Amino acid sequence: MDKIVALCKRRGFIFPASEIYGGIANTYDYGHYGVLLKNNVVAQWWKAMIQDRDDIVALDSAIIQHPRTWEASGHLAGFTDPLVDCRTCKQRFRADHLQELQCGCAPSKHPGEDPRCDLTDAREFNLMFETTVGPVKEAGATVYLRPETAQGIFLDFKQVLQFARRKPPFGIAQVGKSFRNEITPGNFVFRTLEFEQMEMEFFVPPDQAQHWYEHWLRERFDWYVRLGIDPEHLRLRAHDADELSHYSSATSDVEYLYPIGWSELEGIANRGDFDLTQHAQHSGERLEYVDPQSGERYIPHVIEPAAGVGRSLLAFLCDAYDEDEIGGERRTVLRLHPALAPVKVAVLPLLRKDGHPELARAVYEQLRRHVKTEYDDGGAIGRRYRRQDEIGTPFAVTIDHQSTDDRTVTLRERDTLEQERVPIDGLAQLLAGRLAVE
Ligand code: GAP
């Protein structure tokens, strides 16, 4: 993990937020390449949900919803972690994670193990962030930053049913920020206070719930494999009954073998009719499907694949990270799937003279219209290759002496390191073919 964190900082993918003030726990900012990588992860998720199938529609609901949402969803009463305080070191710990945490007085021990530790009994703390709507805090209404994007989907179920003219089975997909007051150390972007979720609620006739649960387990596992994660580093793990969330009758996690060990990457839950029933009761609206032909009415059951953008991105980075040796020199390389790579091709003039920069600039202008391209003329060519390898750029195009004579360039491939001579004319089409996602 230390190597991934160092690479992310060195190349400006991800770094601690508010660093000039000493940082803020479990909170990170994404820099240029981090934003590009994150956008590509999200774009691939949308592609799998919206472009590659025709039974899911998109939604972007509000972060701050009516406060009764969280009463109905069960989050106000039940979305809590058990916490203990130490009266000696004044630190607060997750009562169920003590064995993973360090004592505030004796860091080699766990909280409670040192004679100086003086822990309170465990108390339940709600994970939702609270704020106030209205100009006067005392008189305003207490509202919450959403702890999951899912609830906005349930609130809009009826609207979508009408304007999208859908009948179950169909899904509503959404990507957006969620917020949780996490106090457990986050392990980089694995657990953060604010994070993006990619969630899809798939509404099905009750007797099809098991079929679709199994369908989404397979689909979501395969999505990670298609985007380059070694299947040996992924597994599906069904939750035991005592692990299930208050809304779920069955949940399985897609787990990834992170450097911190097997951990949840995405959860796939059978939420049954819990959410629609709860919101119907609390709002007085009928949230059900009525078949226009038969008149049959029922409350659909919901299968929910819920992924985190940060956790996915971290898994893609961990799996792509590699170190090898070229001509006796160490190189760090991100073997990212081309669809995820922040930059697809780098254009590099060999020299800063002899017409190389002018031709390289023209090639760059041509390629950037098709794919994310970077122009780099700073430093020795070997160093420029290393720089691109570190950010996972699949191809580098080098303009040299021969290029100005015969309008050919060398095309270097990140993983095999093969270099081939190819004509400038048709280069964009050649690269488009090699970068294509099947
Ligand atoms: N709507 C269901 C739901 O929110 P969850 O398992 O609590 O389920 C879904 O969250 C996914 O969101 C997780 O698998 C994880 O990828 C991501 N996630 C949850 N809490 C997170 C946090 N504090 N930081 C980063 N990602 C988080």
Boltz pocket constraint, residues with backbone or C-beta under 6 A from the ligand:
constraints:
  - pocket:
      binder: B
      contacts: [[A, 147], [A, 148], [A, 149], [A, 150], [A, 180], [A, 182], [A, 189], [A, 190], [A, 191], [A, 192], [A, 193], [A, 194], [A, 195], [A, 196], [A, 197], [A, 199], [A, 264], [A, 265], [A, 266], [A, 267], [A, 304], [A, 306], [A, 307], [A, 308], [A, 309], [A, 310], [A, 311], [A, 312]]
      max_distance: 6.0
